[in-house]
Amino acid sequence: MKAMILAAGFGERLWPLTADRTKPALPVLGKPLVGYVAEYLACYGITDVLVNVHHRPESVRAALGDGHSFGVNLRYEHETVILGTSGALDNARDLLQGDTFVVINGKIITDIDLHAAFETHRRTQALATLVLLKNTGRERFSTVEVRDGLVTGFGGMPDERDLNLPPPLMFTGIQILESRIFDYIPRGVFSHSTIAVYPQAIATGERVAAHIANGRWYELSTLRRYLDISLSLLEKDGRHTYAGPGTHVDKTADVNQSILWSDVTIEGEARLRRVVAGDGVRVPAHAELENAVVVRADVLQGLTPPAKALKGTLEGDNFVVYLSQ
């Protein structure tokens, strides 16, 4: 069985961490985010994997290589223009057609039971099976409408005030598809599955099954989520700070609940709380940073912040984004 990892997005809300790499190539406790996805697929015996790339494609290739270290065999599909979640499938249809296949978002970490989702897919004889979770925290994920085990439509963001109602369902970015899905994907244009493909298929009478899963699921699409989830994963191992290769923290510095990438230097008596420091960042002596993302200013030279990026400030040799805004 084949799978496709969607890894072509820009990662605007994760800027400036995505200034020199794409979102799925971000390191999460020393492993690229997309590496977690590849390992997840390998756990279920899915080793023939396509990865679509567009923004900073070299960063994904550098993170994954040929895939062998993550238990998979990789092939990259480059999109010269961004094609969307279903346009990406159209771009690779010659490689995916002919069998059931899995499509998964490249920005998640999960232990959801994929075998159980396959059982739902077989039992319902569906065109597609979407793996869903109950959005108990009513976070800002689009609502999926379900009746009698089948997806009927896609709604907007949940209302945080409807606490007395059952939690809405949300899409995890994991889906199992039959080859005839290509009958509904427009050729050679940008398109999204939940906008252009599934509503059309449902309207013609196709069955799109809803598999409501349990398990851990993390989606790292914003700076705050990146920091919170990284710290949550650390806490499970009884740790509070991660320091990557080549990183040096002065013995007089006070660093807690922070994620330090590679070759970071924290000088004497600096104080960090809830900080992400990118590769090569130097935090000077006596500096105090809290609830912030820091990258080297020279990494951003000549770049314009994307529309969805949080505002940041130059502080010496660093560019700092405070997450309290």
C-alpha positions as CSV (number, residue, x, y, z in Angstrom):
1,M,0.0,0.0,0.0
2,K,1.1,3.5,-0.8
3,A,0.8,6.7,1.2
4,M,1.3,10.4,0.5
5,I,2.6,12.9,3.0
6,L,1.4,16.5,2.4
7,A,4.4,18.7,3.0
8,A,4.2,21.5,0.5
9,G,2.7,24.3,2.7
10,F,4.3,27.6,3.5
11,G,3.9,27.5,7.3
12,E,3.2,31.2,7.5
13,R,1.9,31.1,11.1
14,L,5.2,29.4,12.1
15,W,7.4,32.2,10.6
16,P,10.2,33.1,11.4
17,L,11.0,29.4,12.2
18,T,10.0,28.6,8.6
19,A,12.1,31.3,7.1
20,D,14.8,28.9,6.0
21,R,12.8,25.6,6.0
22,T,9.3,24.4,5.5
23,K,6.9,23.5,8.3
24,P,7.3,19.7,8.1
25,A,11.1,20.1,8.3
26,L,11.0,21.8,11.6
27,P,12.8,19.9,14.3
28,V,10.7,18.7,17.2
29,L,13.0,17.5,20.0
30,G,15.7,16.7,17.5
31,K,13.6,14.9,14.9
32,P,12.0,16.6,11.9
33,L,8.2,16.8,12.2
34,V,7.7,15.0,9.0
35,G,9.9,12.2,10.4
36,Y,7.3,11.5,13.0
37,V,4.8,11.1,10.2
38,A,7.0,8.7,8.2
39,E,7.6,6.6,11.3
40,Y,3.9,6.4,12.0
41,L,3.2,5.1,8.5
42,A,6.1,2.6,8.9
43,C,4.5,1.2,12.1
44,Y,1.6,0.0,10.0
45,G,3.7,-1.5,7.3
46,I,3.2,1.4,4.8
47,T,6.7,1.9,3.4
48,D,6.1,3.2,-0.1
49,V,5.6,6.9,0.5
50,L,5.3,10.0,-1.6
51,V,6.1,13.4,-0.2
52,N,4.9,16.5,-2.1
53,V,7.2,19.6,-1.7
54,H,7.0,23.2,-2.8
55,H,8.3,25.8,-0.3
56,R,11.9,25.2,0.6
57,P,11.9,21.7,-0.9
58,E,15.5,21.1,0.0
59,S,14.7,21.4,3.7
60,V,12.3,18.4,3.5
61,R,14.8,16.4,1.4
62,A,17.6,17.2,4.0
63,A,15.3,16.2,6.8
64,L,14.1,12.8,5.4
65,G,16.7,11.8,2.9
66,D,15.7,8.6,1.2
67,G,13.5,7.7,4.2
68,H,15.4,4.6,5.2
69,S,16.3,6.0,8.7
70,F,12.5,6.4,9.3
71,G,11.6,3.0,8.0
72,V,10.1,4.0,4.6
73,N,11.1,4.4,0.9
74,L,10.5,7.9,-0.2
75,R,9.8,9.6,-3.5
76,Y,9.4,13.4,-3.8
77,E,6.9,15.1,-6.0
78,H,7.8,18.7,-6.6
79,E,5.0,21.3,-7.1
80,T,6.2,24.3,-9.1
81,V,3.1,26.1,-7.9
82,I,1.2,25.2,-4.7
83,L,-1.7,22.9,-5.6
84,G,-3.7,22.4,-2.4
85,T,-4.6,19.2,-0.5
86,S,-6.3,17.5,-3.5
87,G,-4.4,19.2,-6.3
88,A,-1.4,17.5,-4.8
89,L,-3.0,14.1,-5.3
90,D,-3.8,15.1,-8.9
91,N,-0.1,15.9,-9.4
92,A,0.7,12.4,-8.3
93,R,-2.2,10.4,-9.7
94,D,-0.1,8.2,-11.9
95,L,1.7,7.0,-8.9
96,L,-1.3,6.6,-6.6
97,Q,-4.0,5.1,-8.9
98,G,-4.9,1.5,-8.8
99,D,-5.1,0.7,-5.0
100,T,-6.3,1.9,-1.7
101,F,-3.9,4.6,-0.3
102,V,-3.4,6.8,2.7
103,V,-3.0,10.6,2.7
104,I,-1.6,12.2,5.8
105,N,-0.7,15.8,6.8
106,G,3.0,16.3,7.3
107,K,2.6,18.6,10.4
108,I,1.1,16.1,12.9
109,I,2.4,13.7,15.6
110,T,0.0,11.0,16.6
111,D,-0.5,7.4,17.9
112,I,-4.1,7.0,16.5
113,D,-4.8,3.4,15.6
114,L,-4.6,3.3,11.8
115,H,-5.7,-0.4,11.8
116,A,-9.0,0.5,13.3
117,A,-9.5,3.2,10.7
118,F,-8.9,0.6,7.9
119,E,-11.5,-1.6,9.5
120,T,-14.0,1.2,9.3
121,H,-13.0,1.8,5.7
122,R,-13.5,-1.8,4.7
123,R,-16.8,-2.2,6.7
124,T,-18.4,0.8,5.1
125,Q,-17.0,0.2,1.6
126,A,-16.4,3.9,1.4
127,L,-14.8,6.0,-1.3
128,A,-12.9,7.7,1.5
129,T,-12.6,7.4,5.3
130,L,-11.7,10.5,7.3
131,V,-10.1,10.0,10.7
132,L,-11.8,12.4,13.1
133,L,-11.4,13.3,16.8
134,K,-13.8,14.9,19.2
135,N,-12.7,18.5,19.6
136,T,-13.2,18.6,23.4
137,G,-11.3,21.9,23.8
138,R,-13.3,23.5,20.9
139,E,-10.0,24.6,19.4
140,R,-10.0,26.5,16.1
141,F,-10.3,23.5,13.8
142,S,-13.1,23.3,11.2
143,T,-16.1,21.2,12.2
144,V,-16.9,18.0,10.3
145,E,-20.6,17.1,10.1
146,V,-21.5,13.4,10.5
147,R,-24.7,11.4,10.4
148,D,-25.0,7.6,10.8
149,G,-21.2,7.1,10.5
150,L,-20.9,9.1,7.3
151,V,-19.5,12.6,6.6
152,T,-22.3,14.9,5.4
153,G,-20.4,18.2,5.2
154,F,-17.9,20.6,6.6
155,G,-18.7,23.6,8.8
156,G,-16.9,26.5,10.3
157,M,-15.0,27.0,13.5
158,P,-16.6,25.7,16.7
159,D,-18.4,28.1,19.0
160,E,-16.5,28.3,22.2
161,R,-19.7,29.3,24.0
162,D,-21.6,26.0,23.3
163,L,-20.1,24.2,26.3
164,N,-23.3,22.4,27.0
165,L,-23.4,20.8,23.6
166,P,-21.5,17.6,22.6
167,P,-18.0,18.4,21.4
168,P,-17.8,18.9,17.6
169,L,-15.8,16.6,15.4
170,M,-12.6,17.7,13.7
171,F,-10.5,16.2,10.9
172,T,-7.0,14.9,11.9
173,G,-5.5,15.1,8.5
174,I,-5.4,11.3,8.1
175,Q,-7.5,9.8,5.3
176,I,-7.9,6.5,3.5
177,L,-8.8,6.7,-0.1
178,E,-9.9,4.5,-3.0
179,S,-8.5,5.2,-6.4
180,R,-11.8,6.4,-7.8
181,I,-11.4,9.5,-5.7
182,F,-9.6,10.8,-8.8
183,D,-12.9,10.9,-10.6
184,Y,-13.7,13.9,-8.4
185,I,-10.4,15.8,-8.4
186,P,-10.1,18.5,-11.0
187,R,-7.1,18.2,-13.3
188,G,-4.1,20.5,-13.2
189,V,-5.5,23.2,-10.9
190,F,-5.3,24.2,-7.2
191,S,-8.0,22.4,-5.2
192,H,-8.8,21.4,-1.6
193,S,-10.3,18.1,-0.6
194,T,-12.8,19.5,1.9
195,I,-14.0,22.2,-0.5
196,A,-13.8,20.9,-4.0
197,V,-13.7,17.1,-3.8
198,Y,-15.6,15.6,-0.8
199,P,-18.8,17.8,-1.1
200,Q,-19.0,16.9,-4.8
201,A,-18.5,13.2,-4.1
202,I,-21.1,13.2,-1.3
203,A,-23.6,15.0,-3.5
204,T,-23.4,12.2,-6.0
205,G,-24.1,9.5,-3.4
206,E,-20.6,8.4,-2.6
207,R,-19.9,7.2,1.0
208,V,-17.3,9.2,2.9
209,A,-16.9,7.4,6.2
210,A,-16.2,9.0,9.5
211,H,-13.8,7.1,11.7
212,I,-14.0,8.7,15.2
213,A,-10.7,7.8,16.8
214,N,-9.0,8.0,20.2
215,G,-5.4,8.6,21.0
216,R,-2.8,11.3,21.1
217,W,-2.8,13.8,18.2
218,Y,-0.8,17.0,18.0
219,E,-0.9,19.5,15.2
220,L,1.9,22.0,15.0
221,S,0.8,24.9,12.9
222,T,1.4,28.0,15.0
223,L,4.3,29.2,17.1
224,R,2.4,28.8,20.3
225,R,1.3,25.3,19.4
226,Y,4.9,24.4,18.4
227,L,6.1,25.5,21.8
228,D,3.3,24.1,23.9
229,I,3.4,20.7,22.2
230,S,7.1,20.4,22.3
231,L,7.0,21.1,26.1
232,S,4.2,18.6,26.5
233,L,6.2,15.9,24.8
234,L,9.2,16.8,27.0
235,E,7.1,16.5,30.2
236,K,6.1,13.0,29.3
237,D,9.8,12.1,29.7
238,G,10.2,14.1,32.9
239,R,12.2,16.9,31.2
240,H,11.6,20.7,31.0
241,T,14.1,21.9,28.4
242,Y,15.5,20.5,25.2
243,A,19.0,21.4,24.0
244,G,20.1,20.4,20.5
245,P,23.6,19.4,19.2
246,G,26.3,22.0,19.7
247,T,24.2,24.0,22.2
248,H,25.9,25.5,25.2
249,V,24.1,26.9,28.3
250,D,26.3,28.8,30.7
251,K,26.2,27.3,34.2
252,T,25.0,30.7,35.6
253,A,22.1,31.0,33.1
254,D,18.6,30.2,34.2
255,V,16.8,28.3,31.4
256,N,13.4,26.5,31.9
257,Q,10.6,25.3,29.7
258,S,12.5,26.1,26.6
259,I,13.4,24.5,23.3
260,L,16.9,25.2,22.0
261,W,17.8,24.1,18.5
262,S,21.3,23.4,17.3
263,D,24.4,25.5,18.1
264,V,22.6,27.8,20.5
265,T,24.6,29.8,23.0
266,I,23.1,31.1,26.2
267,E,25.5,33.4,28.0
268,G,26.0,34.0,31.7
269,E,23.0,35.0,33.9
270,A,20.6,35.0,31.0
271,R,17.1,34.0,32.0
272,L,14.8,32.1,29.6
273,R,11.2,30.9,30.2
274,R,9.1,29.3,27.5
275,V,11.4,30.2,24.7
276,V,12.2,28.7,21.3
277,A,15.7,29.5,20.1
278,G,16.5,28.7,16.5
279,D,19.8,27.4,15.1
280,G,22.8,29.4,16.0
281,V,21.0,31.9,18.2
282,R,23.2,33.6,20.8
283,V,21.4,35.0,23.9
284,P,23.7,37.6,25.5
285,A,24.6,37.7,29.1
286,H,21.9,39.1,31.5
287,A,19.2,39.0,28.8
288,E,15.7,38.0,29.8
289,L,13.3,36.3,27.4
290,E,9.9,34.9,28.2
291,N,7.1,33.4,26.0
292,A,9.1,34.1,22.8
293,V,10.6,32.7,19.6
294,V,14.1,33.8,18.7
295,V,16.0,33.4,15.5
296,R,19.2,35.0,14.1
297,A,18.4,38.2,12.4
298,D,20.6,37.4,9.5
299,V,18.5,34.4,8.6
300,L,15.7,36.9,7.7
301,Q,17.8,39.3,5.7
302,G,16.0,40.3,2.5
303,L,12.8,38.4,3.4
304,T,9.3,39.9,3.8
305,P,7.2,38.5,6.7
306,P,4.2,36.5,5.3
307,A,0.7,37.8,5.9
308,K,-0.1,35.5,8.8
309,A,3.1,35.9,10.6
310,L,3.2,37.5,14.1
311,K,5.0,40.7,14.5
312,G,8.6,40.6,15.8
313,T,11.4,43.0,16.8
314,L,15.1,43.2,16.2
315,E,17.0,42.8,19.5
316,G,20.7,43.0,18.8
317,D,21.7,40.1,16.5
318,N,18.3,38.4,17.1
319,F,14.8,38.7,15.8
320,V,12.3,38.1,18.6
321,V,8.6,37.3,18.3
322,Y,6.7,37.5,21.6
323,L,3.8,35.1,21.8
324,S,1.7,37.2,24.1
325,Q,0.4,39.3,21.2
